[in-house]
Amino acid sequence: MVAKIWKKVLMLILIVACTFNVINKLVHNLSLEEELLSSAEYIQEQQDTEKEVIK
C-alpha cells in the first residue's frame, strides 16, 4: 500500500521535473543567428591565437 503511494508520488515528481526542464529549454534557447555568431567569434579567436603562436 505504502509502496504504491510512493510510486505515484515519485512519478508525479518525475513528470513535473521533465516538464520544467522542457519549458526552461524552450524559454532560454538562443536563436540560431546568435548561436552561429558566437561560434564564428570563437573560431576567429582560436585562429588568431594560433597565428600569434606561430609568429
ABEGO torsion letter per residue (X at the ends): XAAAAAAAAAAAAAAAAAAAAAAAAAAABBBAAAAAAAAAAAAAAAAAAAAAAAX
